[in-house]
Amino acid sequence: MKYRIHHQTVYQYTEPVRRSVHELRLAPRSGPLQSVQDWQLSAPGNLTEARDGFGNIVHNFTMAGPARTIAITATGEVEVQGGAGQHGGHHAFVDQPDSGESRVSPLYFVSTTPLTQAPQGMRAFAAPYVAAGHDLPALLALAGGIADRVRYKANTTDVGTSAAQAFQLGSGVCQDQAQVMVAACRALGIPARYVSGYFYDPAATALASHAWADVCLDADRGLWCSIDVTHRCVTDARHVRLAVGRDYASAAPIRGILEGGAGETLDVDIAITPAA
């Protein structure tokens, strides 16, 4: 599948922003699951580009001077391969650094973060699913268990909600379900990482901005599988990857620090359409 994506984020303020520094992970990269055909970013400042230790494309810009509106737009075309390749009977993909690229080891994704700490109750909940090993059927069963335990319900959590809090609350959105999956795997010694991206479903536009989890099957080979907890499936031709990280905070599409800028309101518009 090939998609045309238009993603606009507009921040408005009742009190002007005097100065701001922004970090964007809004540019997908080509890899084993997708090919980026075209992509442009626009923002109110000069964009600089780099790669972080996870392999993400990161843009930064600084805005000086009073502003009541900050608009950031990403537009492009991405072809999704339709699912991961077959490796050893698994729907899996090899994610190794490109030649000359420096990237953290998959084992780095065993360590926890404040957003992905797993209390004993979460560990006890997850352990039976992978007691015989963390092959794909076991991981999909765990994802299904998490989707039942943390029911999808909008407006019950926010970007600062931790996996432990969502697990205790029993509800959340895709971000929370993905972080619980990541936290549960790490608590059992399985490398896992958070993925931000897009999901195409014309009947579920609220999920256009989406999140799921990568779980490492073989750290030596860089072999991963990508699981959408919300839809209880391996990612497929509906999923477009933006960035990976240890949690939401390190894979967030937009992060910023402001001076001034009281009374913020946010408007996000995402349109995903199949391309010829």
C-alpha positions as CSV (number, residue, x, y, z in Angstrom):
1,M,0.0,0.0,0.0
2,K,1.1,3.5,-0.8
3,Y,-0.2,6.5,1.3
4,R,-0.3,10.2,1.0
5,I,-0.1,11.7,4.5
6,H,-0.7,15.3,5.6
7,H,-0.2,16.1,9.3
8,Q,-0.6,19.6,10.5
9,T,-0.2,20.7,14.1
10,V,-1.2,24.2,15.2
11,Y,-0.5,25.7,18.6
12,Q,-2.2,28.9,19.5
13,Y,-1.6,31.1,22.6
14,T,-3.4,33.9,24.3
15,E,-0.1,35.3,25.5
16,P,2.7,35.4,22.9
17,V,5.6,32.9,22.9
18,R,8.8,34.9,23.3
19,R,11.2,32.1,22.4
20,S,10.8,28.4,21.7
21,V,13.0,25.4,20.9
22,H,11.4,22.4,19.2
23,E,12.5,18.8,18.5
24,L,10.5,16.9,15.8
25,R,10.3,13.2,15.0
26,L,8.0,13.8,12.1
27,A,10.0,12.3,9.3
28,P,9.7,8.6,8.7
29,R,12.7,6.7,7.4
30,S,12.9,3.9,4.9
31,G,13.5,0.4,6.2
32,P,12.5,-3.2,6.0
33,L,8.8,-2.4,6.4
34,Q,8.4,0.7,4.4
35,S,9.9,3.0,1.7
36,V,9.6,6.8,1.9
37,Q,8.9,8.1,-1.5
38,D,8.7,11.8,-0.6
39,W,8.5,13.8,2.6
40,Q,8.6,17.5,3.5
41,L,8.4,19.4,6.8
42,S,7.6,23.0,7.3
43,A,8.0,25.0,10.5
44,P,8.5,28.6,11.6
45,G,12.2,28.3,11.8
46,N,15.3,26.9,10.1
47,L,15.2,23.1,10.4
48,T,18.4,21.1,11.1
49,E,18.4,17.4,10.6
50,A,20.2,14.6,12.5
51,R,19.8,10.9,13.5
52,D,19.4,9.9,17.1
53,G,20.8,6.8,18.8
54,F,17.6,4.9,17.9
55,G,18.0,5.6,14.1
56,N,15.2,8.2,14.0
57,I,15.4,11.2,11.8
58,V,15.2,14.2,14.1
59,H,14.7,17.9,13.2
60,N,15.2,20.8,15.4
61,F,14.3,24.5,15.1
62,T,14.4,27.6,17.3
63,M,11.9,30.4,17.0
64,A,12.7,33.9,18.3
65,G,10.4,36.8,18.6
66,P,6.8,37.0,19.8
67,A,4.3,34.6,18.2
68,R,0.7,33.6,19.0
69,T,0.7,30.7,16.5
70,I,3.1,27.9,15.8
71,A,2.2,25.7,12.9
72,I,4.1,22.6,11.9
73,T,3.3,20.6,8.8
74,A,4.5,17.2,7.6
75,T,3.5,16.0,4.1
76,G,4.6,13.1,2.1
77,E,4.2,9.7,0.5
78,V,5.1,6.3,2.0
79,E,4.9,2.8,0.5
80,V,4.3,0.1,3.1
81,Q,5.6,-3.3,2.3
82,G,2.5,-5.0,3.6
83,G,4.0,-6.8,6.5
84,A,7.2,-8.1,7.8
85,G,9.2,-10.8,6.1
86,Q,9.4,-14.4,7.3
87,H,12.4,-15.3,9.5
88,G,12.5,-18.6,11.3
89,G,8.7,-19.0,11.1
90,H,8.1,-15.6,12.6
91,H,6.5,-12.5,11.1
92,A,9.7,-10.6,11.8
93,F,12.1,-8.1,10.4
94,V,15.8,-7.4,10.7
95,D,16.6,-3.9,11.9
96,Q,20.3,-3.3,11.7
97,P,22.2,0.0,11.5
98,D,23.0,1.2,8.0
99,S,26.7,1.2,7.1
100,G,28.5,3.9,9.1
101,E,25.4,4.5,11.3
102,S,25.8,4.4,15.1
103,R,22.9,3.0,17.0
104,V,22.2,1.6,20.5
105,S,22.1,-2.2,21.0
106,P,18.7,-3.9,21.2
107,L,19.6,-4.8,24.7
108,Y,19.4,-1.1,25.6
109,F,15.6,-1.6,25.4
110,V,15.6,-3.9,28.4
111,S,16.2,-1.0,30.7
112,T,13.2,0.8,32.1
113,T,12.1,4.4,32.2
114,P,9.7,6.3,34.5
115,L,7.0,5.8,31.9
116,T,7.6,2.1,31.5
117,Q,8.2,0.9,35.1
118,A,6.3,-2.4,35.8
119,P,5.0,-3.0,39.3
120,Q,4.9,-6.5,40.6
121,G,1.2,-6.9,39.6
122,M,2.0,-6.2,36.0
123,R,4.9,-8.6,36.0
124,A,2.7,-11.3,37.5
125,F,0.1,-10.6,34.9
126,A,2.5,-10.9,32.0
127,A,4.7,-13.8,33.1
128,P,2.3,-16.7,32.3
129,Y,1.9,-15.6,28.7
130,V,5.7,-15.9,27.9
131,A,6.5,-18.7,30.4
132,A,7.4,-21.1,27.6
133,G,9.3,-18.4,25.6
134,H,8.5,-15.2,23.8
135,D,7.7,-16.4,20.3
136,L,5.1,-14.6,18.2
137,P,2.0,-16.5,19.4
138,A,3.0,-15.9,23.0
139,L,3.5,-12.2,22.4
140,L,0.2,-11.8,20.5
141,A,-1.5,-13.6,23.4
142,L,0.1,-11.1,25.8
143,A,-1.0,-8.2,23.6
144,G,-4.5,-9.5,23.7
145,G,-4.4,-9.8,27.4
146,I,-3.2,-6.2,27.7
147,A,-5.9,-5.0,25.4
148,D,-8.5,-6.7,27.7
149,R,-6.8,-5.4,30.9
150,V,-6.3,-1.8,29.6
151,R,-9.4,-1.1,27.6
152,Y,-9.3,1.5,24.8
153,K,-11.1,4.6,26.1
154,A,-10.3,8.1,24.9
155,N,-9.7,11.0,27.3
156,T,-8.9,8.9,30.4
157,T,-5.1,9.4,30.3
158,D,-2.6,12.0,28.9
159,V,0.9,12.0,27.5
160,G,2.3,11.9,31.0
161,T,0.4,8.8,32.1
162,S,2.8,5.9,32.9
163,A,2.3,2.3,32.0
164,A,1.8,1.5,35.7
165,Q,-0.9,4.1,36.0
166,A,-2.7,2.9,32.9
167,F,-2.5,-0.7,34.0
168,Q,-4.0,0.3,37.4
169,L,-6.7,2.4,35.8
170,G,-7.7,-0.3,33.4
171,S,-8.2,2.1,30.5
172,G,-6.3,4.3,28.1
173,V,-5.4,4.9,24.5
174,C,-3.0,3.2,22.0
175,Q,-0.1,5.1,23.7
176,D,-0.9,3.5,27.0
177,Q,-1.5,0.0,25.7
178,A,1.8,0.2,23.8
179,Q,3.7,1.4,26.9
180,V,2.2,-1.4,29.0
181,M,3.3,-4.0,26.4
182,V,6.8,-2.5,26.5
183,A,6.9,-2.3,30.3
184,A,5.7,-5.9,30.7
185,C,8.2,-7.3,28.2
186,R,11.1,-5.4,29.8
187,A,10.1,-6.6,33.3
188,L,10.6,-10.1,32.0
189,G,14.0,-9.4,30.4
190,I,12.7,-9.0,26.8
191,P,13.9,-6.0,24.8
192,A,10.9,-3.9,23.7
193,R,10.5,-0.4,22.3
194,Y,7.7,2.1,21.7
195,V,6.8,3.0,18.2
196,S,4.9,6.1,17.0
197,G,3.3,6.3,13.6
198,Y,0.2,6.4,11.6
199,F,-2.7,4.0,11.1
200,Y,-4.9,3.9,8.0
201,D,-8.5,3.1,8.6
202,P,-11.1,5.5,7.0
203,A,-13.7,4.3,9.6
204,A,-11.4,5.1,12.6
205,T,-9.9,8.5,11.9
206,A,-9.2,9.0,15.6
207,L,-6.5,6.4,15.3
208,A,-4.7,8.1,12.4
209,S,-2.0,9.0,14.9
210,H,-1.1,5.7,16.4
211,A,1.3,3.8,18.7
212,W,2.4,0.2,19.0
213,A,5.4,-1.9,20.3
214,D,8.4,-3.6,18.8
215,V,9.6,-6.7,20.6
216,C,13.1,-8.1,20.0
217,L,13.1,-11.8,19.2
218,D,16.9,-12.1,18.7
219,A,19.2,-9.3,19.8
220,D,22.3,-10.8,18.1
221,R,20.6,-10.8,14.7
222,G,18.6,-7.6,15.3
223,L,15.4,-9.5,14.7
224,W,12.2,-7.8,15.8
225,C,8.4,-8.2,15.5
226,S,6.0,-5.3,15.6
227,I,2.8,-5.7,17.5
228,D,-0.3,-3.4,17.6
229,V,-1.8,-4.0,21.0
230,T,-4.9,-2.0,20.2
231,H,-5.8,-4.2,17.2
232,R,-4.3,-7.4,18.7
233,C,-2.2,-8.0,15.5
234,V,1.2,-7.9,13.9
235,T,1.6,-4.6,12.1
236,D,0.6,-4.7,8.4
237,A,0.0,-2.6,5.4
238,R,-2.1,-0.2,7.5
239,H,0.8,1.0,9.6
240,V,3.3,3.7,8.8
241,R,6.3,4.0,11.2
242,L,7.5,7.4,12.3
243,A,9.9,6.9,15.2
244,V,11.0,4.4,17.9
245,G,12.1,5.1,21.5
246,R,12.2,3.7,25.0
247,D,8.8,5.3,25.6
248,Y,6.4,7.9,24.4
249,A,8.7,10.8,25.6
250,S,11.7,9.6,23.4
251,A,9.6,9.0,20.3
252,A,7.1,11.9,20.5
253,P,6.4,13.5,17.2
254,I,6.8,17.0,18.7
255,R,8.6,18.2,21.8
256,G,9.2,21.8,22.8
257,I,10.4,24.2,25.4
258,L,8.8,27.7,25.6
259,E,9.3,31.1,27.1
260,G,6.0,32.7,27.6
261,G,3.0,31.3,25.7
262,A,0.3,31.1,28.2
263,G,-3.2,29.9,27.3
264,E,-2.1,27.2,24.8
265,T,-4.6,25.4,22.6
266,L,-3.8,22.6,20.2
267,D,-5.3,21.6,16.9
268,V,-4.1,18.5,15.1
269,D,-5.3,17.5,11.6
270,I,-4.1,14.2,10.0
271,A,-5.3,13.0,6.6
272,I,-4.2,9.7,5.2
273,T,-5.3,8.7,1.7
274,P,-4.2,5.8,-0.5
275,A,-2.0,6.9,-3.4
276,A,-2.0,5.6,-6.9
